[in-house]
Amino acid sequence: MCGASSMDDGSLLSPSGKRGSTGSQEDLPSTTCSSVCYEEESPPTTPRESSDEEELALTTDVPALLDAMNRASEMVNELERQRSEGRAQHQSSLSSWRRQYEALREVHGTRSLDGAARFLSAEEALRDATAATEAALAALVGGGGAEA
């Protein structure tokens, strides 16, 4: 490394940190060096070489990234197609059930179907409560059996 550093205004900065002008002998630092010091650094590359190296470094992975993007795009398209088909099937099923429900209402009347809906809701609640009770009982018996 050089003992002196050049400043933007042409003056030198000595190792002690004092500015000096480049014109007089007493302003020069005690250690001298050539106009350009290269200790462990490589000589600067030309702007074109540096640009080519940077471009190569940046473009090396581009083909692999484009392939990954294409695969991801294909996957997104396939999933969107499946979602669209699923929605269409859901709408079709919903329309079919609605038609069947209306047909049953015409045959059996609103009162019968509303009563059946209440019954089915109560039966579903009973199944859920039974399952929760059985799970709690199993946990109690399983925990009590380990203590006995």
C-alpha positions as MATLAB code, in Angstrom:
seq = 'MCGASSMDDGSLLSPSGKRGSTGSQEDLPSTTCSSVCYEEESPPTTPRESSDEEELALTTDVPALLDAMNRASEMVNELERQRSEGRAQHQSSLSSWRRQYEALREVHGTRSLDGAARFLSAEEALRDATAATEAALAALVGGGGAEA';
ca = [
       0.000    0.000    0.000;
       1.197    3.529   -0.658;
       2.318    5.807    2.130;
       0.417    8.703    0.557;
      -2.998    8.955   -0.969;
      -4.040   11.317   -3.714;
      -7.019   13.596   -3.034;
      -9.545   14.835   -5.602;
      -8.021   18.340   -5.611;
      -4.563   17.022   -6.525;
      -3.119   17.362   -3.036;
      -1.642   14.434   -1.145;
      -2.776   13.065    2.162;
       0.157   11.834    4.172;
       0.000    8.738    6.387;
      -0.423   11.093    9.342;
      -3.553   12.471    7.717;
      -2.163   15.960    6.829;
      -2.883   17.485    3.461;
      -0.065   18.724    1.396;
       0.245   20.212   -2.054;
       1.968   18.335   -4.804;
       4.197   21.293   -5.649;
       6.792   21.482   -2.866;
       9.328   18.994   -1.580;
       8.502   19.540    2.119;
       4.843   18.660    1.528;
       5.691   15.173    0.283;
       5.376   12.331    2.766;
       8.445   10.554    3.995;
       7.636    7.383    2.078;
       7.447    7.704   -1.657;
       5.797    5.463   -4.144;
       5.166    5.355   -7.826;
       2.247    7.184   -9.304;
       0.124    4.036   -9.028;
       0.604    1.554   -6.174;
      -0.378   -2.103   -6.601;
       0.475   -4.247   -3.669;
      -1.974   -7.108   -3.623;
      -4.543   -5.634   -5.937;
      -4.849   -6.584   -9.574;
      -4.561   -3.795  -12.125;
      -7.891   -2.200  -12.959;
      -9.758   -3.729  -15.856;
     -11.027   -1.691  -18.731;
     -14.676   -0.695  -18.506;
     -15.518   -3.050  -21.389;
     -13.887   -6.072  -19.687;
     -15.677   -5.301  -16.443;
     -18.975   -4.884  -18.258;
     -18.548   -8.209  -20.087;
     -17.735  -10.024  -16.852;
     -20.731   -8.492  -15.090;
     -23.005   -9.351  -18.005;
     -21.748  -12.931  -18.062;
     -22.281  -13.253  -14.307;
     -25.801  -11.853  -14.591;
     -26.839  -13.886  -17.636;
     -25.434  -17.272  -16.636;
     -28.574  -18.359  -14.781;
     -31.089  -16.797  -17.188;
     -31.928  -19.992  -19.174;
     -32.540  -21.991  -16.001;
     -34.646  -19.182  -14.542;
     -36.702  -18.934  -17.735;
     -37.308  -22.695  -17.681;
     -38.413  -22.507  -14.047;
     -40.733  -19.607  -14.862;
     -42.230  -21.533  -17.793;
     -42.844  -24.602  -15.618;
     -44.425  -22.431  -12.928;
     -46.601  -20.715  -15.533;
     -47.749  -24.085  -16.900;
     -48.570  -25.243  -13.376;
     -50.547  -22.062  -12.679;
     -52.458  -22.504  -15.933;
     -53.261  -26.138  -15.086;
     -54.437  -25.228  -11.579;
     -56.586  -22.401  -12.928;
     -58.115  -24.828  -15.447;
     -58.876  -27.306  -12.635;
     -60.373  -24.535  -10.513;
     -62.556  -23.439  -13.412;
     -63.731  -27.020  -13.990;
     -64.420  -27.424  -10.264;
     -66.465  -24.240  -10.165;
     -68.439  -25.316  -13.218;
     -69.102  -28.738  -11.653;
     -70.120  -27.087   -8.371;
     -72.552  -24.769  -10.164;
     -73.981  -27.705  -12.099;
     -74.460  -29.749   -8.905;
     -75.955  -26.764   -7.101;
     -78.451  -26.192   -9.923;
     -79.352  -29.888   -9.968;
     -79.940  -29.970   -6.192;
     -81.973  -26.777   -6.364;
     -84.227  -28.293   -9.067;
     -84.654  -31.493   -7.019;
     -85.454  -29.488   -3.891;
     -88.078  -27.441   -5.733;
     -89.592  -30.637   -7.181;
     -89.775  -32.196   -3.679;
     -91.367  -29.034   -2.300;
     -94.067  -29.253   -4.970;
     -94.742  -32.923   -4.193;
     -94.504  -32.896   -0.366;
     -95.162  -29.265    0.446;
     -93.105  -26.620    2.163;
     -94.110  -27.670    5.660;
     -92.909  -31.254    5.266;
     -89.540  -30.254    3.811;
     -88.977  -27.547    6.435;
     -89.804  -30.101    9.156;
     -87.431  -32.601    7.553;
     -84.701  -29.938    7.383;
     -85.132  -29.229   11.119;
     -85.036  -32.949   11.868;
     -81.871  -33.459    9.778;
     -80.177  -30.477   11.471;
     -81.064  -31.861   14.907;
     -79.812  -35.316   13.907;
     -76.499  -33.819   12.715;
     -76.128  -31.901   16.005;
     -76.837  -35.142   17.920;
     -74.106  -36.972   15.936;
     -71.602  -34.181   16.657;
     -72.470  -34.145   20.374;
     -72.239  -37.940   20.562;
     -68.811  -37.928   18.932;
     -67.594  -35.212   21.333;
     -68.966  -37.139   24.340;
     -67.321  -40.364   23.203;
     -63.985  -38.573   22.698;
     -64.203  -37.027   26.179;
     -65.118  -40.395   27.707;
     -62.215  -42.107   25.917;
     -59.816  -39.443   27.220;
     -61.227  -39.812   30.742;
     -61.098  -43.616   30.704;
     -57.665  -43.597   29.044;
     -56.355  -41.120   31.650;
     -58.096  -42.912   34.571;
     -56.895  -46.337   33.413;
     -53.276  -45.218   33.602;
     -53.706  -44.104   37.226;
     -55.479  -47.267   38.417;
];
